[in-house]
Amino acid sequence: MKKSLSILLILLITIPVIAQFKVEKVTNSINTEQEGMFYALPQTVIRIDLTLERIDQKPGPLSSYSEDYLGISEYIKESNYFYNLLDVSVSSSAEVDPDQVYYLAFPSQKSKDDPENSFQLSNIGTLISFNASDSQNEQYQSSTTLNQTNFYYQGDDNFKYFADYNRKKVIDTVIRKITIDTVTIDRFIFRTTWASLSEKDKANEVALKIQSIRDQRFNLLTGYQEVNYNGSIEYMDMQLLKMENEYLQLFLGKEVRSIETYTVYVIAQKGKTKETVLDMGNGNTIDMEFVLHGNTAMLPEKPLHKENHLYYRIPENTTVNVKFKDKLHKSVNLLVNQFGKLSMASLNNTQLYFDPQTGNLVRLVKK
C-alpha cells in the first residue's frame, strides 16, 4: 500500500501542470486583477440601400369647377403623396457585439516548459486566431460608411398661367347729353378700370383659353398653315399641347415626382423576426423579415463552461426579405451572428482560426 502511494506521488510530481486560461463574460462587476485581455464577438449589421420615387399630388386652384367647365369628375381633390420603390440592395458587415464581450485571464503560474501562446485580434477587437502561423493569418479590414439620405426633385409644385388671370379690364361707357338750343348731342366717354376676378371668372377664362388652344391645334392639323417649314407644324403642335396640359392642370391638379435615396443600417435582435426599416408616413413603410433556416436549432442554448476554452459563435443561415407595403421586393441569404448560438473551443495544444465577419471557428489544428 505504501509502495503504491509512493509511486502515485512520484507520478504527480513528474507530470507537468498545464497552465489554464479562464474566460468570463464582461459585466460591471468583473474582476480583472489577473492579467489577461478583452475580446469580443462580432455582430451582423445589415445595410439596406433604397431608391424611392415620391409622388406628391397637388389639387388645382380651380379644381372645384372641373365638373362645371370640363365635365370631368376624376381629378385631384386634396393634397396627398405616396411612394414607389424603385430599387433596393442588401449587404452585411460586422461590428463589435456589446453583449458578447469577454475577458480571457492568462494563467497565473506558468512553467518554463509551457509553450508560448499568441492571440490575434482584429482592429475592432474581435478574435481572429489563436497560435496561428503568420502565413495563414488574415487581418480584418473594416470599412467606414455613412448613413446618408439624398433627394432629387423633378418639376415643381407651381401652376403656370394661374397668375395671368387675377384681374380683368372693365370698360364703363358714360353718355353725356349736351343740349344747345334745340340740338341734343350725345357724348360718349369710355372709362377703363381694373377689377379683381372671382374664382368663377378665372375658371371661365381658363376654359375659354383651353378651347382656343384646341381650335388652333385643329387648324394646324387640317392644313391652316400650308407649308411645313423644317418640322414647324410638329413643333407648334407640341408647344400647344404642352400649353393645353398646363392650363388643364389648373382644373385637374398635378403630380410632382422626386427621387429619394436612403441608406439604413439594421442590427438584428434575437427573437425578433420582423422590423420596420423606414416609415415615410401615410402607410408607406418598408419592413424587413427574417426567416431562420435552423442550422443551429439542435445546438444547446448555452455551452458548458470550461477552463482553458474560449467562446465563439456559430451564425444562423437567414433569409432576409425586404417588403414594401406588404409586397416582397428583395430576398437575400445572409449569415446573421445574433441568431446563432455560442460554443467553446479548446486552447489545449491547438491552433484556432476564426472568421472575422461571423466569429465562427473555421479551422482547428490539433497538435
C-alpha positions, 0 to 999 in steps of 0.5 A: 500500500505504501509502495503504491502511494509512493509511486502515485506521488512520484507520478504527480510530481513528474507530470507537468501542470498545464497552465489554464486560461479562464474566460468570463463574460464582461459585466460591471462587476468583473474582476480583472486583477489577473492579467489577461485581455478583452475580446469580443464577438462580432455582430451582423449589421445589415445595410439596406440601400433604397431608391424611392420615387415620391409622388406628391399630388397637388389639387388645382386652384380651380379644381372645384369647377372641373365638373362645371367647365370640363365635365370631368369628375376624376381629378385631384381633390386634396393634397396627398403623396405616396411612394414607389420603390424603385430599387433596393440592395442588401449587404452585411458587415460586422461590428463589435457585439456589446453583449458578447464581450469577454475577458480571457485571464492568462494563467497565473503560474506558468512553467518554463516548459509551457509553450508560448501562446499568441492571440490575434485580434482584429482592429475592432477587437474581435478574435481572429486566431489563436497560435496561428502561423503568420502565413495563414493569418488574415487581418480584418479590414473594416470599412467606414460608411455613412448613413446618408439620405439624398433627394432629387426633385423633378418639376415643381409644385407651381401652376403656370398661367394661374397668375395671368388671370387675377384681374380683368379690364372693365370698360364703363361707357358714360353718355353725356347729353349736351343740349344747345338750343334745340340740338341734343348731342350725345357724348360718349366717354369710355372709362377703363378700370381694373377689377379683381376676378372671382374664382368663377371668372378665372375658371371661365377664362381658363376654359375659354383659353383651353378651347382656343388652344384646341381650335388652333391645334385643329387648324394646324392639323387640317392644313391652316398653315400650308407649308411645313417649314423644317418640322414647324407644324410638329413643333407648334403642335407640341408647344400647344399641347404642352400649353393645353396640359398646363392650363388643364392642370389648373382644373385637374391638379398635378403630380410632382415626382422626386427621387429619394435615396436612403441608406439604413443600417439594421442590427438584428435582435434575437427573437425578433423576426420582423422590423420596420426599416423606414416609415415615410408616413401615410402607410408607406413603410418598408419592413424587413423579415427574417426567416431562420433556416435552423442550422443551429436549432439542435445546438444547446442554448448555452455551452458548458463552461470550461477552463482553458476554452474560449467562446465563439459563435456559430451564425444562423443561415437567414433569409432576409426579405425586404417588403414594401407595403406588404409586397416582397421586393428583395430576398437575400441569404445572409449569415446573421451572428445574433441568431446563432448560438455560442460554443467553446473551443479548446486552447489545449495544444491547438491552433484556432482560426476564426472568421472575422465577419461571423466569429465562427471557428473555421479551422482547428489544428490539433497538435 
